[in-house]
Amino acid sequence: MSAGEKAKAKTEQAQGKAQEAVGRATGNERMEAQGRTKQSKGDAREAKEKTKDAFKH
């Protein structure tokens, strides 16, 4: 997996987790949902890169 894409995936996951926690703490359901969405995007990006790596070898 390219280092840039891996970092981007991890960043999205961390930002999503933080946003979800803030949303939960403040009772803001929309922010919480946006955080979960961002985490999912990071997870999908990571899975895509792992799949690409699997076919390289």
C-alpha positions as CSV (number, residue, x, y, z in Angstrom):
1,M,0.0,0.0,0.0
2,S,1.4,3.4,-0.9
3,A,2.5,5.4,2.1
4,G,0.5,8.4,1.1
5,E,-2.8,6.5,0.7
6,K,-2.2,4.6,3.9
7,A,-1.6,7.9,5.8
8,K,-4.7,9.4,4.2
9,A,-6.8,6.4,5.3
10,K,-5.5,6.5,8.8
11,T,-6.1,10.2,9.0
12,E,-9.7,9.9,7.8
13,Q,-10.3,7.1,10.4
14,A,-8.8,9.2,13.2
15,Q,-10.7,12.4,12.2
16,G,-14.0,10.4,12.0
17,K,-13.5,8.8,15.4
18,A,-12.8,12.2,16.9
19,Q,-15.8,13.8,15.2
20,E,-18.0,11.0,16.3
21,A,-16.8,11.3,19.9
22,V,-17.4,15.1,19.9
23,G,-20.9,14.6,18.4
24,R,-21.7,12.0,21.0
25,A,-20.4,14.2,23.9
26,T,-22.4,17.2,22.7
27,G,-25.5,15.2,21.8
28,N,-25.2,16.3,18.1
29,E,-26.4,13.3,16.2
30,R,-25.6,14.8,12.8
31,M,-21.9,15.3,13.8
32,E,-21.8,11.8,15.2
33,A,-23.1,10.4,11.9
34,Q,-20.7,12.5,9.9
35,G,-17.9,11.0,12.0
36,R,-19.0,7.5,11.3
37,T,-19.2,8.3,7.6
38,K,-15.6,9.6,7.6
39,Q,-14.4,6.5,9.4
40,S,-16.1,4.3,6.9
41,K,-14.4,6.2,4.0
42,G,-11.1,5.7,5.7
43,D,-11.8,2.0,6.1
44,A,-12.9,1.7,2.5
45,R,-9.7,3.4,1.3
46,E,-7.6,1.1,3.4
47,A,-9.3,-2.0,2.1
48,K,-8.9,-0.8,-1.5
49,E,-5.2,-0.3,-1.0
50,K,-4.8,-3.7,0.7
51,T,-6.6,-5.3,-2.2
52,K,-4.3,-3.6,-4.7
53,D,-1.3,-4.8,-2.7
54,A,-2.6,-8.4,-2.7
55,F,-2.7,-8.5,-6.5
56,K,0.8,-7.0,-6.8
57,H,2.5,-10.0,-5.2
